[in-house]
Amino acid sequence: MTKSTLDQNDRAINPVDSALNTVQDNSELVRFLVHDKQDTVGVAVDDIRKGEKVNGLTLDGQTRISIAATMEIPLGHKVALKDFKPGEVVVKYGERIGIVVTEIHKGDHVHVHNLKTARW
């Protein structure tokens, strides 16, 4: 059983419920990861909303990157770290993963709608 405390009006407060309802300042949270220093995209570790300014981190922990999301970016999807023109290469894990098929701006969602595989 969780021990409760009392608020100003002598109502019981469950510490777990109280913590869940606390609003956090997300400005310092890492919201995307960059696997290799040569990467041109990051990977969202949380759903990112259009217009949010989010922080990323390289896996070596040495470099913080901030971008403003221009689109919704679902968990596990790629976010552009730079502007791309059609025909340019996208790099993830330090490897060439795809060719841009339509203009991509820094902060855009990078996925099958604007990228084709580099394999064929």
Number of C-alpha atoms within 10 A of each C-alpha: 3 7 9 12 11 10 9 6 6 8 10 12 13 13 13 11 9 9 10 9 9 8 7 9 7 11 12 10 12 18 21 27 22 27 19 17 15 13 18 23 26 28 22 22 17 14 14 23 15 15 13 15 16 21 18 23 19 18 13 10 10 8 11 13 15 17 19 17 21 19 16 17 23 16 14 14 19 23 30 23 22 14 13 19 13 13 14 15 20 23 19 20 15 14 12 16 15 21 20 22 17 15 14 20 17 18 27 24 26 23 16 11 10 16 21 18 14 12 8 5
